[in-house]
Amino acid sequence: MKNIFLKSIILLSALFLVPACTDEFEEINTNPNAPTEVNAALLLPQIQRDVMGNLLSETWGIGNLVVQHTAKNQFVNEDRYLWGERNAIWNGVYDNYNDLQTILQQSEINKQSNYRGVALVMKSWMFSLVTDAYGDVPYSEAGRAKEGIIYPKYDTQESIYNGILADLKTANDILGTSTEAVEGDVIFNGDVNKWKRLANSLRIRYLMRISKKRDVKADLAAIVNDTTKNPLFRGVADNAVYTFLANAPDQFPLHTSRTGSFNEIRASKTLADTLAKYGDPRLQIFFRPTPATIAAPTPAYVGIPNGLNDVDALQFNGGPQNQSTVGTLYFEQAVSAQGLNIAKGVMMTYAELQFLLAEAAEKGLITGDPAKFYTDGVRASFAFYGLTAAAANTYLGQAGVAYTGSQTEKLNKIGVQKWISLFFQGLEAWFDWRRTGIPNIKPGPSNQNMNMIPVRFIYPIIEQGLNGENRAAAVAAQGADNINTKVWSLK
């Protein structure tokens, strides 16, 4: 009897306690140190840093090589176009897009037009990278797993560019229409006016990118003819760059590379010879003298041809001691705290904009003086590297650089100077070369791609398992999944 009474007491006590435990269940099981929401100020710098880091990785490993800014003297597969999958851009964009969507959603709910405008510019830039690298890719259904879309379709590049241009126009229209400060912005430190100028400058870039597929004259004119409504970059102070820090963990990515790995990359003979031909002072910034002559009264700058086999590349000009490596700005001095000596990640520069405007004006797509746009582009590129206006003027005075000649010769000068200015600035030099064919670079003698320069990356192999049906549909529409299939803007 005693045991039955005791059990009854325990049972009744438990029944009284159940409601209290249930009421506190959610509170007890909520970790105060694990936030369920993160604000835009914390998400934005990580997105900017991650995407830029991935872009620089792909620039170093493939972008500089394919446009013959640099060449390899060891492990030369990339330089011979033996490319496997290149996933840094794909991963950088899609891994960070969920966080960017969070900013877009929060900014819409909170009516924060400045954050929304910045996020739209970032989205446009990010998706331009992935579509220019691969062609048709997930876009309209990307990052929508919470809505039940776990197998996103691949949108056509044409439709992606329609979306990019629309988003940039929206960004231009809404930036500055709300009052919130944009915190966490590493590119422009929250300056919404500069983000507005970037939005319109990128519109110029992307309109020119698709200018072989569409009549863009009216769209370009609408921007250029009303820069009060559609402001553009006004000078090098508007350059959209990620400035790395002198100290870890936010240092220039190459700074932590092994010396041996860094030194596998050498100056390309194509670029080094072009710079040397006109006494271009950027030669001493992009590259170093050969190790054998670094202490000589007249140091030698020697590039190696792209696309040599392993033996010929390593032995060219007598070996590595007689081949120039990439400049100290991108390695030892990449984290120097002295102003321009800190290497930067580039979204877009004033110099690039001026060369785009020069091309557009020369082709009659906009009004304006192409010669002025061109010379301003050269001067801006010199200024980006801390070179003087006097040095730029001397350089521009040479017959091979001055804006003279036939229209074909002028367009070639614009293209060559833009190609030079885009050294180590993402994959933009490759994307632009594919469109213009300037400069006239040739596959190396030992290339393994049937004497063709690659024009795209293959899709990540993992997509065959994760999203196989949609990938297969994209391949059927776009063409074979190989490095020679032209994307829509090039067809």
N, C-alpha and C positions, 0 to 999 in steps of 0.2 A: 504493500500500500504506500509505504514511504517513497519507494522508487517511482511509482506511478504519479504521485503528487509532485515530485521533483521534476519529472519530465514535462508535466503540464505547465509548471512555472516557466521552464525554459522555452517551451513552445510559444506561450503567450508573450513572453519578452521578445522573442524573435519577430512575432507578428507586429508588435508595436514599433520595432526598429526598422522594419522593411521600408515603410514610406520615407523615413528620414534618409536612409541610405540611397533610395532611388532619387530623392530630390537633389542629393549632393553628388550623384554619380558623375554628371558631366563636369562639374567643377573639380572633383577629385582627379578625374582622368584627363584634365587639360594641363599640358606642360607650359608653364608661364615662360619658359626659356625657348620655346619653339613657336615662333609667330606663324599665324596662318595667313597673314597678309604682309607684303613688303611694299613700301611706297616707291614711287618712281625715282626719287633722289638716290636710293640705294641700288636700284636695278640698272639705271642708265649707264653709270661708269663701267660696270662689269660687261655690259653688252658691247660698249664701244671698245673696251680693251680686248675682249675675246675675239671679236670679228677682225679687228686690226691685227692682232697677233697671228691669227690663222692666215690672213692675207699676206702678211710679210713672210711667213713660212713658205707659202706657195710661190711668192715672188722670188725668194732666194733659191728655192729648189728647182723651179721650172720657168717662171716668167722672164727673169733676166736672161736666161739661156736661149729661149726660143726666139727672142727678138734680137739676139746677138749683142746684148750689152756686156754679158760675161760669157765665159766658156769654162769647160772642165778639163783638167789635165790628169785626173784619176777617176776611176769608177764612172765612165763617160756615157753610160746608157741613156741618160736623159738628153744629153747633147746629140745623141745619134737617133733620137726619137723612138727609143725603146721604152715607151711610156706604159706603165701599168695604170691602175686607178689612182687618181689624185683627189683625195677626199677632204682636204683642209677647208676649202671654200664651202663645200656642201655642209660639212659638219658645223663650221663656224656660223653659217646662216641659220640652219634649222635648229641647232642646239640653243640658239639665243632668241629665236623668234617667239617662243612661248612667253618669255619675260617681256619682250617688246609688246606683245599683245596685251599683257597685263597693264602696261603703261597706257596703251591706247584705250583700253576699257575703263581704267580708273580716270583718265583725263576726260573721257566723255561723260561719265557719271558725275564727276566733280566740276564739270564745265571749265576745265583748264585748257584753254586753247593753245597756250604756249607749249605745254608739255605734249599735247596732241600734235602740234605742228612739227616739233622736233622729232617725235616718234615716227611721223609719216616720212620725213626726210630720211631718217635712218632706215626705215623699211624699204624705201625706194632704192637707196644705195645698196643695201644688202641684197635685195632680189635682183638688181642689175648685175651684181657680181655672179650670182649663181646661174642666171639665165645666159649671160654672156659666156660663161665657162662651159655650160652643158647644153644649152638650147631649151627645149621644152622641159619644164620642171613643175613640181607641185607649187601652187600659188594660191588660188582662190580657196582651196580646201586644206591648205597647210596649217598645222597647229590647231586643228579642230577636233582632237580626240575626245575632249570633254563633251562635245556635241554628238559623239558617236561615229565621227568620220575618222576611222583608223587606217583607211586605205585611200589617201588623197589622190585625186586624179592629177595627171600632168597637164598643165595648161600650155597652150601654144605660146611661143615667144612673142608673137604679135599681140596676143591678148595681155600678156604680162607687161609689155611696154605700154599698152593703153592704160593699164592700171597704174604703172609707175608715173607716167606723165600726168594722169588725173590727180594722183596723191600729191605730187609736187605742186601742182597748181592750187590744190586745197590748202597745203601748208603755207604757201605764199599768202593766200587770202586770210588765213586765221591767225598767223603769228602776229603777236602784238595786240590782239583784240581782247585779251584778258590780262589780269594784273599779277598772277602768281609768278614768283621768281623761279627760274629753272635751276634747280640745285643738282649737283652730281655730274654736271656736264664737263667732260674733260676736253672736248674739242674747242668750244667757244666760251667756256666759263659762264654759261647762261645768257650770253648776249643774243637775244632773239632777232635783232636786226641782222646779225651776221648769219644766223640760220636762214633767214629770209633770203639773203643774197645767195647763200649756197643752194637753196631750193631752185632759184631761177637759173643759176649757173649750171646746175646739173640738168635742168630742162634743155639748155643749149647743147650740152654734151649728148644727151640721149636723142634729141631730135636729129642731130648730125649723125648719130649712130645708125638711125633707121632711114636716112635720107635717100638711100638707094631703093628703098621699098615704098616710099611714100613721098608725096609732095609736101614738104615741110616749110615751104617759103612763108605762107601766111602765119603759121604758128611762131616761126622765128621772128618775123616782123612784129607780131603782137607783143613780144617780150622786149625786143631791142628798141622799138619805137616809143615805148612808154616805161622807162626805167624808174619813174616815180612810183608807179603801181607795181612794177616788176623789177625791183632793184637787183643789180648784178654786183659781183665782186668789184671793188673800187681800187684795190692795190694789194700788195703782198701781205699787208696786215690782215687781210680777210682770208688768207690761205686756210683751208680746212684741214688741219693736221692734228694728229695725236702726238703730243710731246711727252716722251718717256722721261722718267726721273733718273737722277744720278744714283739712287740707292734701290736695293731690292725691296719689295718683289716686283716693282714696276719699271724694270730696266728694259732697254732695247733688246729684243729677243736674241739677236746674234751675239750679244756681249758675253753670254755664258757658253758659247760654242767652244768645242775643243779647237785648239790652234790648227791641228792637222786637218780637221773637217773644214774649217774656214778656208784654209789654203788650197783646198782642192778646186776652189773657184778662182779663176784668173780673169784678167781683162780679156774681152773679145777683141780680136784683131779688127773686126768690122768697126766697132765703136772707137777703139784707141786710135786707129789710123785716121778716122774722120776728125777726131778732136785734134790730133797732132797736125793734120793738114792745114788747119786754120789757126794754129797756135792758141787753141781754146784753153783758158785757164781752168776750166772745169776738169780737165784731164788730171790735174794734180789733186783734185778732191775725190774724184771717182776711183782713182787708182794710185798705186805707189810705184816708185821706180823699181826696177828689177833688183832683187837682193844683191846681185853682183855689182851694181853701179850706184847703190843708194848713197855711198859716201863720196862718189866721184864728183868732180867739178861740174860736169854736165850729165846728170843721171839720165838713164834711158828708160822709156816707157814702152813696153813691148807686150802686145796682146797675142793670143794664140788663136788660130782658126777654129771655128766651131765645127763639131762633127768629125773630129779625128778619132781614130781607134786608140785604144789604151796606150800602146807603145809609142805611136807617133805623137800623141798629145803630151805624154810625159817627157819625151825627148825633144820636143820642138824648141828650136833656137838654142840647143845645147842643154836643155833641162830646166827644172824649176828655178834655179838661180838666175835664169835669164828670161823669166816670165813675170809680168807685173801681177800682183795680187790686188784685191779690192782695197780701197782706201781706209785709213785709220778711223775716219768718221763713222764707219759702220762696224767697228770692232773695238779696238782699245779706247778710242775717244768717244765712243757712242754714248757714254754716260758722263762725260765731262760736264761739269756744272757751268762752263763758260759759254753761255748763250748758244750760238748756232752750232757749237760742237756737239750738241745733243742730237743724235739721229732721230728722225721723226717718221711716223706712219702717216701716209697722205691719203686723204679722201679726194681732194681736188685743190688745184692752185690757180691763182690769178694768171700765171703764165699760160697754163693750159687753156683757160677761157679765151685769152687773147689770140692764141693760135687757132682756136675753133672759129672765132669771129673773123679772123683774117681769111680763113678758107671760105667761110660763108659769104663774105663780102666779095672776094675774088670771083666766086661762082655766080654772083648776082642774086644770092638768096636773101641778103639784107643790104641796106644802104650803109655807107660808112667807108672809111679809107682803109683798105686792106694793108697798105704799107705801114700805117700807124699802128694798127693792131699787131702786125708782125713784129715791128721793132719794139713795141711795148712788151710783147711776149718774151723776146730775147732778154731785154733789160730785166724783166721780172724774174726770169730764171737765174740770171747772174745774181740778182739781189737775194734770192732764196738761199744761195750759198755764201752770202756775205761778200760777194765780189762788187767792185765799185762801178758806178755809172760810167766813169771814164774808160774802164776796161771794156765794158759792153759797147761803148761807142766806137772804140778802136776796132773791136771785133766786127762790128756791123759795117765798118768802112771797107772791108775786103770784098773783092769782086765776087767771090764764091758765096758770100753771106748776104751782101746788100740786096735789097728787094728790087731787082732788075730782071729783065729778060722777058720771054714769052709767058703766056699764062701757064703753060705746062711747067716751065722752069720756076715760076713763082710758087706754084702749088707744091712743087718738089721741095723748094727751100722751106716752105711752111712745114711740110711733113717731116723733113729731116730735123729741123730745129725743135719741133715738138717731140720727136723721138728721143733726141738728146736730153731734153728737159725732163722727160718722164723716167729717167734712170732711177731704178729702185722705188718707183712709185706705184706699187701694186701691179696688177696685170693690165693696166690701162694702155701701156705701149703695145702690148700684143693685140688687145681688142682693137686698137686704132689701126695698127698695121694691117690687120685682116681686112679692114674696110677700104683703106687707101692704097695698100701695096707700097707704101713709102716708109722707109727707104727700100731699095731693091735688094733685099737680103736673099741669099741663096743657101739651100741645104748644104751641109758639110760633105766632104768627099767620101766619108765612111758612114753616111746616114743609112738607116735601116727602114726608111719609109718611102721607098720608091721615088726618091728625089722630090718629096713633097714636105712642106713645112706644116706641122699639125695646126688645126684650126679649132679644136675643142677637146675637152676631157671626156672620157667614157664615164657612164654612170657608175656610182659605187656598186660593187658586186653584191653587197648585202641587200640592195634593193630587189634583186631577183627573188629573194626569199621573203622579204618584209612587205613588198608592194609589187609583186611580180606581174599581176594582170595589167595594172596601170602603166608600169614601165614598158611592158611589151607593146601596149597600144601606142605609147609615145614613140618607140623605135619604129613601129610600122608606119607611123605618120611622118616622122622626121627623117628617117633613113637609118642605115646600119649604125650600131653603137660602136663607132670607132673614131679615131682621132682625125680622120679626114672628111667626115660628114659635115657639110656646112650647116650652120644654124640659119634660121629664117632670115635674119638681117643681112646675110651674106649671099643668099641665093638669088 
